[in-house]
Amino acid sequence: NNCISTKRIHKIIRQWLKIASVIILTLTINYLYQKYKSENEVIAMNTVSVPAGQRTNITLPDGTNVWLNARTTLQYPVTFSQKQRTVFLKGEAYFDVKKNKSRPFIVHTDAYSIEVLGTKFNVDAYPETEKFETTLMHGSVKVTLKADSSQTVILKPDHKLSLEKGRFVMTKVEDYNPYRWKEGLICFSDESFPNIMKDFEKYYGVKIVIENKNVLQINFTGKFRQTDGIDYALRILQKNIDFQYEKDNEKQIIYIK
């Protein structure tokens, strides 16, 4: 009897070991599958694109408020991860980031990345202009160059960081009027005519060819409402600067003569 009892016990143990091994194998496979899925799962993204001559205001899933300027595209996940909040920007945007120390907010542009915890800052990163600037109004941001991660700068409030010939240059901001685009205003303070035309290209989605060389050295101070359109802005400039212009509406080109 003892012998039979011992054989039964061994049989039961072997059966339980088989069951346990199956359970362990199933759990292991499930764990590995979930790990693979989480690492390789495509994150659902939202894309907001603003056409020329317009601007828009959006609130991200974490409560961060963003103004997007004309001809700007912002991509952000439907739901931010628990580790960080990451967005991708092409164009110009003003961020008022919801503070969360445990989840840094990161803005990726073509040239650099900006990491913040909670702050207000402006990013000008239109790829086609090769102009990359970050202006900090409040808080603290860390800017890292994509081409050289050793180039990292902690930006101070009321300072602007520009990318010039592959190097960061920091300057103090004395005039905040250029950042009033959120209000629909295009503001210039002693700005050169060619730079004003570059801004018009950005805001209105046209190409401007300057054929009149006399205007190259002329500066202008003033402001326009974006909604008034480029013809109105050019007519105002004509009252102060001697030039004519012709439009090729089919090709979206304006010639300054």
Secondary structure in CASP SS format (residue, H / E / C, confidence):
PFRMAT SS
TARGET T0000
AUTHOR 0000-0000-0000
METHOD secondary structure of the structure
MODEL  1
N C 1.00
N H 1.00
C H 1.00
I H 1.00
S H 1.00
T H 1.00
K H 1.00
R H 1.00
I H 1.00
H H 1.00
K H 1.00
I H 1.00
I H 1.00
R H 1.00
Q H 1.00
W H 1.00
L H 1.00
K H 1.00
I H 1.00
A H 1.00
S H 1.00
V H 1.00
I H 1.00
I H 1.00
L H 1.00
T H 1.00
L H 1.00
T H 1.00
I H 1.00
N H 1.00
Y H 1.00
L H 1.00
Y H 1.00
Q H 1.00
K H 1.00
Y H 1.00
K H 1.00
S H 1.00
E H 1.00
N H 1.00
E C 1.00
V C 1.00
I C 1.00
A C 1.00
M E 1.00
N E 1.00
T E 1.00
V E 1.00
S E 1.00
V E 1.00
P C 1.00
A C 1.00
G C 1.00
Q C 1.00
R C 1.00
T E 1.00
N E 1.00
I E 1.00
T E 1.00
L C 1.00
P C 1.00
D C 1.00
G C 1.00
T C 1.00
N E 1.00
V E 1.00
W E 1.00
L E 1.00
N C 1.00
A C 1.00
R C 1.00
T E 1.00
T E 1.00
L E 1.00
Q E 1.00
Y E 1.00
P E 1.00
V C 1.00
T C 1.00
F C 1.00
S C 1.00
Q C 1.00
K C 1.00
Q C 1.00
R E 1.00
T E 1.00
V E 1.00
F E 1.00
L E 1.00
K E 1.00
G E 1.00
E E 1.00
A E 1.00
Y E 1.00
F E 1.00
D E 1.00
V C 1.00
K C 1.00
K C 1.00
N C 1.00
K C 1.00
S C 1.00
R C 1.00
P C 1.00
F E 1.00
I E 1.00
V E 1.00
H E 1.00
T C 1.00
D C 1.00
A C 1.00
Y E 1.00
S E 1.00
I E 1.00
E E 1.00
V E 1.00
L C 1.00
G C 1.00
T C 1.00
K E 1.00
F E 1.00
N E 1.00
V E 1.00
D E 1.00
A E 1.00
Y E 1.00
P H 1.00
E H 1.00
T H 1.00
E C 1.00
K E 1.00
F E 1.00
E E 1.00
T E 1.00
T E 1.00
L E 1.00
M E 1.00
H E 1.00
G C 1.00
S C 1.00
V E 1.00
K E 1.00
V E 1.00
T E 1.00
L E 1.00
K C 1.00
A C 1.00
D C 1.00
S C 1.00
S C 1.00
Q C 1.00
T E 1.00
V E 1.00
I E 1.00
L E 1.00
K C 1.00
P C 1.00
D C 1.00
H E 1.00
K E 1.00
L E 1.00
S E 1.00
L E 1.00
E E 1.00
K C 1.00
G C 1.00
R E 1.00
F E 1.00
V E 1.00
M E 1.00
T E 1.00
K E 1.00
V C 1.00
E C 1.00
D C 1.00
Y C 1.00
N H 1.00
P H 1.00
Y H 1.00
R H 1.00
W H 1.00
K H 1.00
E H 1.00
G C 1.00
L E 1.00
I E 1.00
C E 1.00
F E 1.00
S E 1.00
D E 1.00
E E 1.00
S E 1.00
F H 1.00
P H 1.00
N H 1.00
I H 1.00
M H 1.00
K H 1.00
D H 1.00
F H 1.00
E H 1.00
K H 1.00
Y H 1.00
Y H 1.00
G C 1.00
V C 1.00
K E 1.00
I E 1.00
V E 1.00
I E 1.00
E C 1.00
N C 1.00
K H 1.00
N H 1.00
V H 1.00
L C 1.00
Q C 1.00
I C 1.00
N E 1.00
F E 1.00
T E 1.00
G E 1.00
K E 1.00
F E 1.00
R E 1.00
Q H 1.00
T H 1.00
D H 1.00
G C 1.00
I H 1.00
D H 1.00
Y H 1.00
A H 1.00
L H 1.00
R H 1.00
I H 1.00
L H 1.00
Q H 1.00
K C 1.00
N C 1.00
I C 1.00
D C 1.00
F C 1.00
Q C 1.00
Y E 1.00
E E 1.00
K E 1.00
D E 1.00
N C 1.00
E C 1.00
K C 1.00
Q C 1.00
I E 1.00
I E 1.00
Y E 1.00
I E 1.00
K C 1.00
END
